[in-house]
Amino acid sequence: MTQASESLAGSQSPAALWRGWRARRGERRRNNPLGYLFIAPAMILYTVFNIWPIVRGLLMAFTDYRFIYPDTRWDFNGLDNFVEMAEDRAAQEALLVAVKYFFMVVPVTIVLALIVAVLISRVRYGSGFYRWVVYLPSILPVAVSFLMFREMYGDKFGFINTNLRNWGIENPPNWLGQVSTALPAVAAAHVWIIFGFPTLLFLIGIYNISQEIYEAASLDGANALQQVRYITLPLLKPTFALVMVLLLGVLGTTDAMLILTMGGPQKSTHTIGLHLYQIAFQLGDLRLGYAAALSLVVGLTSALIAAGVFRWSRS
């Protein structure tokens, strides 16, 4: 050690020397190439099972990929799939059903989750139990939950109609068998299954709001509803955006329709997600290329909505 460095070290406090040594050690750790070796397996799996399917789907959207014709699977057809989509009345009707379903599920989920979150946040004792009860439907496998609702919606022996008959209603509706009730019934089941997680997100946002703000509002004479309107809702804007983006997947719902209605009755629950699933895996030539083009349009639509939501949250 040189005389200059010795004098510099002597002029520094032990705490400063310790912080400097920790900083240099952290820098060495960040620059250690061994770290890349440890994350390599996870990155390989992520690339194989996430990145590569997305890239393959994008390429497939511009081909006439048909599963039963291996010799012509990757024949490039330009924008033919998208031109066909513009003329495909079945796809347009399925997209309209998906939009209706989206507006049945998402606003109700957000409003219900917000109300429950506000109520739980004001509970002094037992809030942990209520959080567990609310989140319980999200823990169950989605297929199991929809199968449970299929039994509950049964026309003759379902839980709902059996109780309605016991209460004097002789002809209760066939919830999944009537055009007027099928889509709302599926939407109600979907809301029950997914609203627990948005509720917890809203709860986290509410708990992060300083109680001093509410106390100051109370001193100024604001009641509970005014506090929610002028304090809670504006400060939860980023949480609203996050919840909205997480719920965009409802636009491409497939599992609910497959389990509950298979798109019926009279295609009243035939969403765009179910439509592209049937084109790819059930109908005719198994046109994966056209199905990929449909999924690309749905994905781009969701991305544009997400961008608009995040821009609104920052305004």
C-alpha positions in Angstrom: 0.0 0.0 0.0 1.4 3.4 -0.9 1.8 6.3 1.5 -1.0 8.2 -0.2 -3.5 5.3 0.0 -2.5 4.7 3.7 -3.1 8.4 4.5 -6.5 8.2 2.6 -7.5 5.0 4.5 -6.5 6.6 7.8 -8.6 9.7 7.1 -11.8 7.6 6.6 -14.0 6.2 9.3 -14.4 2.4 9.8 -18.0 2.7 8.7 -17.0 4.4 5.4 -14.3 1.8 4.8 -16.9 -1.0 5.4 -19.4 0.6 3.0 -16.7 0.9 0.3 -15.7 -2.7 0.7 -19.3 -3.9 0.5 -19.8 -1.8 -2.7 -16.7 -3.3 -4.3 -17.8 -6.8 -3.3 -21.3 -6.3 -4.7 -19.8 -5.0 -8.0 -17.6 -8.1 -8.3 -20.7 -10.3 -7.7 -22.7 -8.5 -10.4 -19.8 -9.0 -12.9 -19.3 -12.6 -12.0 -20.1 -14.7 -15.2 -20.9 -17.7 -13.0 -24.3 -16.1 -12.3 -25.3 -16.5 -15.9 -24.6 -20.2 -15.7 -27.0 -20.6 -12.8 -29.9 -18.9 -14.6 -29.2 -20.6 -17.9 -31.5 -23.6 -17.3 -34.4 -21.3 -16.4 -33.8 -19.1 -19.4 -33.6 -22.1 -21.7 -36.9 -23.5 -20.4 -38.5 -20.0 -20.7 -37.3 -19.7 -24.3 -38.5 -23.2 -25.3 -41.9 -23.0 -23.7 -42.7 -19.3 -24.0 -40.7 -17.3 -26.5 -40.5 -20.0 -29.2 -44.2 -20.7 -29.3 -44.9 -17.0 -29.6 -42.4 -16.7 -32.5 -43.8 -19.8 -34.1 -47.3 -18.5 -33.8 -46.4 -15.2 -35.4 -44.8 -17.0 -38.4 -47.7 -19.4 -38.7 -50.2 -16.5 -38.9 -48.8 -15.7 -42.4 -49.0 -19.3 -43.7 -51.7 -21.7 -44.8 -50.6 -24.1 -42.1 -52.9 -27.2 -42.0 -52.0 -30.0 -39.7 -53.1 -32.8 -42.0 -51.0 -31.5 -44.9 -47.4 -31.8 -43.8 -45.9 -31.0 -47.2 -47.5 -27.5 -47.4 -47.5 -26.5 -43.7 -45.1 -23.6 -44.1 -46.3 -22.3 -47.5 -46.3 -18.5 -47.1 -49.6 -16.9 -48.1 -49.1 -13.3 -47.1 -52.1 -11.5 -45.7 -54.6 -14.1 -47.0 -55.6 -15.2 -43.5 -56.4 -11.6 -42.5 -58.4 -10.9 -45.7 -60.4 -14.1 -45.0 -60.9 -13.0 -41.4 -62.5 -9.7 -42.6 -65.0 -11.7 -44.7 -65.5 -14.5 -42.1 -69.0 -13.8 -40.7 -68.6 -16.6 -38.1 -65.4 -15.0 -36.8 -67.0 -11.6 -36.6 -70.0 -13.0 -34.7 -67.7 -14.9 -32.3 -65.7 -11.7 -31.7 -68.9 -9.8 -30.9 -69.9 -12.5 -28.4 -66.5 -12.3 -26.8 -66.8 -8.5 -26.5 -70.3 -8.9 -24.8 -68.8 -11.5 -22.5 -65.9 -9.2 -21.6 -68.2 -6.4 -20.6 -70.3 -8.8 -18.5 -67.3 -10.2 -16.6 -64.7 -7.4 -16.2 -66.8 -4.4 -14.9 -68.7 -6.7 -12.5 -65.4 -8.2 -11.3 -63.7 -4.9 -10.7 -66.7 -3.3 -8.9 -67.3 -6.4 -6.8 -63.6 -6.7 -5.9 -63.4 -3.0 -5.0 -66.4 -3.1 -2.7 -65.3 -6.3 -1.0 -61.7 -4.9 -0.6 -63.0 -1.6 1.0 -65.3 -3.6 3.4 -62.5 -5.9 4.4 -60.1 -3.0 4.9 -62.4 -1.5 7.5 -62.7 -4.8 9.5 -60.7 -4.6 12.7 -60.8 -8.2 13.7 -60.8 -11.3 11.5 -59.7 -9.6 8.3 -57.3 -12.5 7.6 -60.2 -15.0 7.6 -62.2 -12.8 5.2 -59.2 -12.5 2.9 -58.9 -16.3 2.9 -62.6 -16.8 2.1 -62.5 -14.3 -0.8 -59.3 -15.8 -2.3 -60.4 -19.5 -1.9 -62.2 -19.7 -5.4 -58.9 -18.6 -7.0 -57.1 -21.5 -5.4 -59.4 -24.2 -6.9 -58.5 -25.5 -10.4 -60.5 -23.6 -13.0 -61.8 -26.8 -14.6 -63.1 -28.1 -11.2 -64.9 -24.8 -10.5 -66.6 -24.7 -13.9 -67.7 -28.3 -13.5 -69.2 -27.4 -10.2 -71.2 -24.6 -11.8 -72.3 -27.0 -14.6 -73.9 -29.2 -12.0 -75.4 -26.2 -10.1 -76.9 -24.9 -13.3 -78.5 -28.3 -14.2 -82.0 -27.9 -15.5 -83.8 -30.7 -13.6 -81.5 -31.7 -10.7 -79.2 -28.7 -10.4 -78.8 -27.0 -7.0 -80.2 -23.7 -8.2 -83.3 -24.9 -9.9 -84.0 -27.5 -7.2 -84.2 -24.7 -4.6 -86.2 -22.4 -6.9 -88.8 -25.2 -7.3 -88.8 -25.6 -3.5 -89.5 -21.9 -3.2 -92.6 -22.2 -5.5 -91.1 -21.3 -8.9 -92.5 -24.1 -11.1 -90.6 -23.4 -14.3 -87.2 -22.0 -13.5 -85.0 -21.2 -16.5 -82.7 -23.6 -18.1 -79.6 -21.5 -17.3 -77.2 -23.0 -19.9 -79.8 -24.2 -22.4 -81.5 -20.8 -23.2 -80.1 -18.1 -25.4 -81.2 -15.4 -23.0 -79.5 -16.8 -19.9 -76.5 -18.9 -21.2 -74.0 -16.1 -21.6 -74.9 -14.3 -18.3 -74.8 -17.6 -16.4 -71.3 -18.4 -17.7 -70.2 -14.8 -16.9 -71.5 -15.1 -13.3 -69.5 -18.3 -12.8 -66.4 -16.7 -14.3 -66.8 -13.7 -11.9 -67.0 -15.9 -8.9 -63.9 -17.8 -9.9 -61.6 -14.9 -10.7 -62.6 -12.0 -8.4 -60.6 -13.1 -5.4 -57.2 -12.0 -6.9 -58.3 -8.5 -7.9 -59.8 -8.1 -4.4 -56.4 -8.8 -2.8 -54.7 -6.4 -5.2 -57.2 -3.7 -4.2 -56.6 -4.5 -0.6 -52.8 -4.1 -1.0 -53.4 -0.7 -2.7 -55.7 0.4 0.1 -53.3 -0.7 2.9 -50.6 1.3 1.1 -52.6 4.5 1.5 -51.4 6.5 4.5 -54.0 6.5 7.3 -53.0 10.1 8.1 -54.8 11.1 4.9 -58.1 9.5 6.1 -57.7 11.0 9.5 -57.2 14.5 8.0 -60.3 13.9 5.9 -62.3 12.8 8.9 -61.3 16.0 10.8 -62.5 18.0 7.8 -65.9 16.3 8.1 -65.7 13.7 5.3 -67.8 10.6 5.8 -66.8 7.1 4.7 -68.3 7.4 1.2 -66.6 10.7 0.6 -63.3 9.2 1.7 -63.7 6.4 -0.7 -64.6 8.7 -3.6 -62.0 11.4 -3.1 -59.1 9.5 -1.5 -59.3 5.7 -2.1 -60.4 5.7 -5.8 -58.0 8.3 -7.1 -55.0 6.8 -5.3 -56.0 3.3 -6.6 -55.6 4.3 -10.2 -52.4 2.3 -10.8 -54.1 -0.7 -9.2 -57.1 -0.3 -11.4 -54.8 -0.4 -14.4 -53.1 -3.5 -13.2 -56.3 -5.3 -12.5 -57.7 -4.3 -15.9 -54.7 -5.6 -17.8 -54.8 -8.9 -15.8 -58.5 -9.3 -16.8 -57.8 -8.8 -20.5 -57.5 -12.6 -20.8 -61.3 -12.8 -20.5 -61.5 -11.6 -24.1 -60.1 -14.9 -25.3 -61.9 -17.2 -22.9 -62.1 -20.8 -24.1 -62.2 -23.1 -21.0 -65.5 -21.8 -19.6 -67.3 -22.4 -22.9 -65.8 -25.8 -23.5 -66.9 -27.0 -20.1 -70.2 -25.3 -19.7 -71.8 -24.8 -23.1 -69.6 -25.8 -26.0 -70.6 -22.5 -27.6 -74.4 -23.2 -27.5 -77.2 -22.8 -27.5 -77.4 -21.4 -31.0 -73.8 -20.1 -30.7 -74.9 -17.6 -28.0 -71.7 -18.4 -26.1 -69.5 -19.0 -29.1 -66.6 -16.7 -28.3 -63.6 -15.9 -30.5 -61.4 -18.0 -28.2 -63.6 -21.1 -28.7 -63.9 -20.3 -32.5 -60.1 -20.3 -33.1 -59.7 -23.4 -30.9 -62.2 -25.3 -33.0 -60.6 -24.2 -36.2 -57.2 -25.3 -35.0 -58.1 -28.6 -33.4 -61.6 -29.8 -34.2 -62.9 -28.6 -37.6 -62.0 -29.7 -41.2 -58.3 -29.5 -42.1 -57.2 -28.3 -38.7 -56.2 -24.8 -40.0 -53.6 -23.8 -37.4 -52.4 -20.9 -39.7 -55.8 -19.2 -39.8 -56.3 -19.8 -36.1 -52.9 -18.2 -35.4 -53.9 -15.2 -37.4 -57.1 -14.9 -35.3 -55.1 -15.2 -32.1 -52.7 -12.5 -33.3 -55.5 -10.1 -33.9 -56.9 -10.8 -30.4 -53.5 -10.4 -28.9 -52.8 -7.1 -30.6 -56.2 -5.8 -29.6 -55.5 -6.7 -25.9 -52.0 -5.1 -26.2 -53.6 -1.8 -27.5 -56.2 -1.8 -24.7 -53.4 -2.5 -22.2 -51.4 0.4 -23.6 -54.4 2.7 -23.3 -55.1 1.6 -19.7 -51.5 2.3 -18.6 -51.5 5.7 -20.3 -54.7 6.5 -18.5 -53.2 5.4 -15.1 -50.3 7.8 -15.6 -52.5 10.8 -16.5 
